[in-house]
């Protein structure tokens, strides 16, 4: 068989073909429907169409088929809010609450949630309800009013509100406790990919309250949302691994997840990690580390981990 002799021009030709291929791929990506939509919204926004500005800001905030730019997104949300787009007020409120793209300002965020809710943006109602539930940002704690805001949001099609309402029914906070109603609401929120709705539903599956008990389904929900970096999902997955409820028992993974949750400020996770160090389950046995994690749990207001005062001797 005759072998083809390589010439000095062949590597160069291959290199040129690679460049052409890369350019073609980039060009095709730029013409993808999603990219074309982002460009269309950008152009429409430049022409002064506020609804397009709001949608374009959402894409900027998510980095969806366009480079993420929180600062630009916040500026557009401010523009649309002032122009009468209620959803823009709610979105800007969230950014102010988190301090993303703008300086953190919880008081202004509260006012924007109020404004958005009054104008019919149900996301604003749901987030305002959280402030009333927790008594934050200068509003008095009023769980009954919080529930009314959650219900308004949920009835208006905002699944975030359904999730918060499910939490209220689970705890009996501002409403009569009803696990069956909570399960229905959590499922609606979970189906809409609201992470804490799925975690809440998973907890009900494991407890068998308000819904038929299904340990494996509950653990699967925790696993799914832990992979999505939902903190509560990871904490509940750690507990499932520790107990072997719905999944094979795995102390090592439980310890790893408790450690992450503890670093995030979860006092109960610190206490549970301390217990694993005391037993040497999944980690090497260490009374010193157990003591340190118990102290950290107490500092995080998890009172069960705090040293009890010794009774006075008479």
NORZIGI-V287944 format. One record per residue. N is the residue number from 1. SS is DSSP state (alpha for helix, beta for strand, coil for the rest). Layout:
((N;SS) (N;SS))
This chain:
((1;coil) (2;coil) (3;coil) (4;coil) (5;coil) (6;coil) (7;coil) (8;alpha) (9;alpha) (10;alpha) (11;alpha) (12;alpha) (13;alpha) (14;alpha) (15;alpha) (16;alpha) (17;alpha) (18;alpha) (19;alpha) (20;alpha) (21;alpha) (22;alpha) (23;alpha) (24;alpha) (25;alpha) (26;alpha) (27;alpha) (28;alpha) (29;alpha) (30;alpha) (31;coil) (32;coil) (33;alpha) (34;alpha) (35;alpha) (36;alpha) (37;alpha) (38;alpha) (39;alpha) (40;alpha) (41;alpha) (42;alpha) (43;alpha) (44;alpha) (45;alpha) (46;alpha) (47;coil) (48;coil) (49;coil) (50;alpha) (51;alpha) (52;alpha) (53;alpha) (54;alpha) (55;alpha) (56;alpha) (57;alpha) (58;alpha) (59;alpha) (60;alpha) (61;alpha) (62;alpha) (63;coil) (64;coil) (65;coil) (66;coil) (67;coil) (68;coil) (69;coil) (70;alpha) (71;alpha) (72;alpha) (73;alpha) (74;alpha) (75;alpha) (76;alpha) (77;alpha) (78;alpha) (79;alpha) (80;alpha) (81;alpha) (82;alpha) (83;coil) (84;coil) (85;coil) (86;alpha) (87;alpha) (88;alpha) (89;alpha) (90;alpha) (91;alpha) (92;alpha) (93;alpha) (94;alpha) (95;alpha) (96;alpha) (97;alpha) (98;alpha) (99;coil) (100;coil) (101;coil) (102;coil) (103;coil) (104;coil) (105;coil) (106;alpha) (107;alpha) (108;alpha) (109;alpha) (110;alpha) (111;alpha) (112;alpha) (113;alpha) (114;alpha) (115;alpha) (116;alpha) (117;alpha) (118;alpha) (119;coil) (120;coil) (121;coil) (122;alpha) (123;alpha) (124;alpha) (125;alpha) (126;alpha) (127;alpha) (128;alpha) (129;alpha) (130;alpha) (131;alpha) (132;alpha) (133;alpha) (134;alpha) (135;coil) (136;coil) (137;coil) (138;coil) (139;coil) (140;coil) (141;coil) (142;coil) (143;alpha) (144;alpha) (145;alpha) (146;alpha) (147;alpha) (148;alpha) (149;alpha) (150;alpha) (151;alpha) (152;alpha) (153;alpha) (154;alpha) (155;alpha) (156;coil) (157;coil) (158;coil) (159;alpha) (160;alpha) (161;alpha) (162;alpha) (163;alpha) (164;alpha) (165;alpha) (166;alpha) (167;alpha) (168;alpha) (169;alpha) (170;alpha) (171;alpha) (172;coil) (173;coil) (174;coil) (175;coil) (176;coil) (177;coil) (178;coil) (179;alpha) (180;alpha) (181;alpha) (182;alpha) (183;alpha) (184;alpha) (185;alpha) (186;alpha) (187;alpha) (188;alpha) (189;alpha) (190;alpha) (191;alpha) (192;coil) (193;coil) (194;coil) (195;alpha) (196;alpha) (197;alpha) (198;alpha) (199;alpha) (200;alpha) (201;alpha) (202;alpha) (203;alpha) (204;alpha) (205;alpha) (206;alpha) (207;alpha) (208;coil) (209;coil) (210;coil) (211;coil) (212;coil) (213;coil) (214;coil) (215;alpha) (216;alpha) (217;alpha) (218;alpha) (219;alpha) (220;alpha) (221;alpha) (222;alpha) (223;alpha) (224;alpha) (225;alpha) (226;alpha) (227;alpha) (228;coil) (229;coil) (230;coil) (231;alpha) (232;alpha) (233;alpha) (234;alpha) (235;alpha) (236;alpha) (237;alpha) (238;alpha) (239;alpha) (240;alpha) (241;alpha) (242;alpha) (243;alpha) (244;coil) (245;coil) (246;coil) (247;coil) (248;coil) (249;coil) (250;coil) (251;alpha) (252;alpha) (253;alpha) (254;alpha) (255;alpha) (256;alpha) (257;alpha) (258;alpha) (259;alpha) (260;alpha) (261;alpha) (262;alpha) (263;alpha) (264;coil) (265;coil) (266;coil) (267;alpha) (268;alpha) (269;alpha) (270;alpha) (271;alpha) (272;alpha) (273;alpha) (274;alpha) (275;alpha) (276;alpha) (277;alpha) (278;alpha) (279;alpha) (280;coil) (281;coil) (282;coil) (283;coil) (284;coil) (285;coil) (286;coil) (287;alpha) (288;alpha) (289;alpha) (290;alpha) (291;alpha) (292;alpha) (293;alpha) (294;alpha) (295;alpha) (296;alpha) (297;alpha) (298;alpha) (299;alpha) (300;coil) (301;coil) (302;coil) (303;alpha) (304;alpha) (305;alpha) (306;coil) (307;coil) (308;coil) (309;coil) (310;coil) (311;coil) (312;coil) (313;coil) (314;coil))
